[in-house]
Amino acid sequence: MADKLLFIRDVAERLGRSPAQVAWMVHKGTAPKSAIIAGRRMFRESDVEAFIDAAFAEAS
């Protein structure tokens, strides 16, 4: 089964950030992996979860 695709607003909610902050993270290269699909920035749910898991792994 394919990953659910998330918009910036969905990722922002998951990370506790504003959509503008997530857009800035994308610009700086510090956001979860994403792609432009049909003219919209999209994130795979598994990439967002991996991003969160990596942050906790680095904190240990």
CNS distance restraints for C-alpha pairs under 8 A (distance, minus, plus):
assign (resid   3 and name CA) (resid  44 and name CA) 5.85 0.50 0.50
assign (resid   3 and name CA) (resid  45 and name CA) 6.00 0.50 0.50
assign (resid   3 and name CA) (resid  46 and name CA) 6.60 0.50 0.50
assign (resid   4 and name CA) (resid  44 and name CA) 6.02 0.50 0.50
assign (resid   4 and name CA) (resid  45 and name CA) 5.55 0.50 0.50
assign (resid   5 and name CA) (resid  42 and name CA) 6.12 0.50 0.50
assign (resid   5 and name CA) (resid  43 and name CA) 5.60 0.50 0.50
assign (resid   5 and name CA) (resid  44 and name CA) 4.83 0.50 0.50
assign (resid   5 and name CA) (resid  45 and name CA) 6.08 0.50 0.50
assign (resid   6 and name CA) (resid  10 and name CA) 5.69 0.50 0.50
assign (resid   6 and name CA) (resid  11 and name CA) 6.54 0.50 0.50
assign (resid   6 and name CA) (resid  42 and name CA) 5.51 0.50 0.50
assign (resid   6 and name CA) (resid  43 and name CA) 4.99 0.50 0.50
assign (resid   6 and name CA) (resid  44 and name CA) 6.14 0.50 0.50
assign (resid   6 and name CA) (resid  45 and name CA) 6.41 0.50 0.50
assign (resid   7 and name CA) (resid  11 and name CA) 6.46 0.50 0.50
assign (resid   7 and name CA) (resid  40 and name CA) 7.73 0.50 0.50
assign (resid   7 and name CA) (resid  41 and name CA) 6.45 0.50 0.50
assign (resid   7 and name CA) (resid  42 and name CA) 5.09 0.50 0.50
assign (resid   7 and name CA) (resid  43 and name CA) 6.41 0.50 0.50
assign (resid   8 and name CA) (resid  12 and name CA) 5.99 0.50 0.50
assign (resid   8 and name CA) (resid  19 and name CA) 5.80 0.50 0.50
assign (resid   8 and name CA) (resid  22 and name CA) 6.68 0.50 0.50
assign (resid   8 and name CA) (resid  23 and name CA) 7.22 0.50 0.50
assign (resid   8 and name CA) (resid  41 and name CA) 6.84 0.50 0.50
assign (resid   8 and name CA) (resid  42 and name CA) 6.88 0.50 0.50
assign (resid   8 and name CA) (resid  43 and name CA) 7.58 0.50 0.50
assign (resid   9 and name CA) (resid  13 and name CA) 6.23 0.50 0.50
assign (resid   9 and name CA) (resid  18 and name CA) 7.47 0.50 0.50
assign (resid   9 and name CA) (resid  19 and name CA) 5.19 0.50 0.50
assign (resid  10 and name CA) (resid  14 and name CA) 6.31 0.50 0.50
assign (resid  11 and name CA) (resid  15 and name CA) 6.09 0.50 0.50
assign (resid  11 and name CA) (resid  19 and name CA) 7.82 0.50 0.50
assign (resid  11 and name CA) (resid  22 and name CA) 7.47 0.50 0.50
assign (resid  11 and name CA) (resid  43 and name CA) 7.68 0.50 0.50
assign (resid  11 and name CA) (resid  48 and name CA) 7.31 0.50 0.50
assign (resid  12 and name CA) (resid  16 and name CA) 5.80 0.50 0.50
assign (resid  12 and name CA) (resid  17 and name CA) 4.72 0.50 0.50
assign (resid  12 and name CA) (resid  18 and name CA) 5.33 0.50 0.50
assign (resid  12 and name CA) (resid  19 and name CA) 5.21 0.50 0.50
assign (resid  12 and name CA) (resid  21 and name CA) 7.66 0.50 0.50
assign (resid  12 and name CA) (resid  22 and name CA) 5.97 0.50 0.50
assign (resid  13 and name CA) (resid  17 and name CA) 6.23 0.50 0.50
assign (resid  13 and name CA) (resid  18 and name CA) 7.25 0.50 0.50
assign (resid  17 and name CA) (resid  21 and name CA) 6.07 0.50 0.50
assign (resid  17 and name CA) (resid  22 and name CA) 6.73 0.50 0.50
assign (resid  18 and name CA) (resid  22 and name CA) 6.49 0.50 0.50
assign (resid  19 and name CA) (resid  23 and name CA) 6.16 0.50 0.50
assign (resid  20 and name CA) (resid  24 and name CA) 6.18 0.50 0.50
assign (resid  21 and name CA) (resid  25 and name CA) 6.20 0.50 0.50
assign (resid  22 and name CA) (resid  26 and name CA) 6.24 0.50 0.50
assign (resid  22 and name CA) (resid  31 and name CA) 6.76 0.50 0.50
assign (resid  23 and name CA) (resid  27 and name CA) 6.29 0.50 0.50
assign (resid  24 and name CA) (resid  28 and name CA) 6.16 0.50 0.50
assign (resid  25 and name CA) (resid  29 and name CA) 5.94 0.50 0.50
assign (resid  25 and name CA) (resid  30 and name CA) 4.97 0.50 0.50
assign (resid  25 and name CA) (resid  31 and name CA) 4.86 0.50 0.50
assign (resid  26 and name CA) (resid  30 and name CA) 6.09 0.50 0.50
assign (resid  26 and name CA) (resid  31 and name CA) 4.98 0.50 0.50
assign (resid  26 and name CA) (resid  32 and name CA) 7.72 0.50 0.50
assign (resid  31 and name CA) (resid  51 and name CA) 7.92 0.50 0.50
assign (resid  32 and name CA) (resid  43 and name CA) 7.32 0.50 0.50
assign (resid  32 and name CA) (resid  47 and name CA) 6.06 0.50 0.50
assign (resid  32 and name CA) (resid  48 and name CA) 5.50 0.50 0.50
assign (resid  32 and name CA) (resid  51 and name CA) 5.64 0.50 0.50
assign (resid  33 and name CA) (resid  43 and name CA) 6.57 0.50 0.50
assign (resid  33 and name CA) (resid  44 and name CA) 7.83 0.50 0.50
assign (resid  33 and name CA) (resid  47 and name CA) 6.18 0.50 0.50
assign (resid  33 and name CA) (resid  48 and name CA) 7.59 0.50 0.50
assign (resid  34 and name CA) (resid  41 and name CA) 6.64 0.50 0.50
assign (resid  34 and name CA) (resid  42 and name CA) 5.57 0.50 0.50
assign (resid  34 and name CA) (resid  43 and name CA) 4.59 0.50 0.50
assign (resid  34 and name CA) (resid  44 and name CA) 7.09 0.50 0.50
assign (resid  35 and name CA) (resid  41 and name CA) 5.59 0.50 0.50
assign (resid  35 and name CA) (resid  42 and name CA) 5.47 0.50 0.50
assign (resid  35 and name CA) (resid  43 and name CA) 6.67 0.50 0.50
assign (resid  36 and name CA) (resid  40 and name CA) 5.22 0.50 0.50
assign (resid  36 and name CA) (resid  41 and name CA) 4.41 0.50 0.50
assign (resid  36 and name CA) (resid  42 and name CA) 6.04 0.50 0.50
assign (resid  37 and name CA) (resid  41 and name CA) 6.26 0.50 0.50
assign (resid  37 and name CA) (resid  42 and name CA) 6.42 0.50 0.50
assign (resid  43 and name CA) (resid  47 and name CA) 6.92 0.50 0.50
assign (resid  43 and name CA) (resid  48 and name CA) 7.04 0.50 0.50
assign (resid  44 and name CA) (resid  48 and name CA) 6.58 0.50 0.50
assign (resid  45 and name CA) (resid  49 and name CA) 6.30 0.50 0.50
assign (resid  46 and name CA) (resid  50 and name CA) 6.05 0.50 0.50
assign (resid  47 and name CA) (resid  51 and name CA) 6.08 0.50 0.50
assign (resid  48 and name CA) (resid  52 and name CA) 6.37 0.50 0.50
assign (resid  49 and name CA) (resid  53 and name CA) 6.14 0.50 0.50
assign (resid  50 and name CA) (resid  54 and name CA) 5.98 0.50 0.50
assign (resid  51 and name CA) (resid  55 and name CA) 6.35 0.50 0.50
assign (resid  52 and name CA) (resid  56 and name CA) 6.53 0.50 0.50
assign (resid  53 and name CA) (resid  57 and name CA) 6.17 0.50 0.50
assign (resid  54 and name CA) (resid  58 and name CA) 6.14 0.50 0.50
assign (resid  55 and name CA) (resid  59 and name CA) 6.34 0.50 0.50
assign (resid  56 and name CA) (resid  60 and name CA) 6.55 0.50 0.50
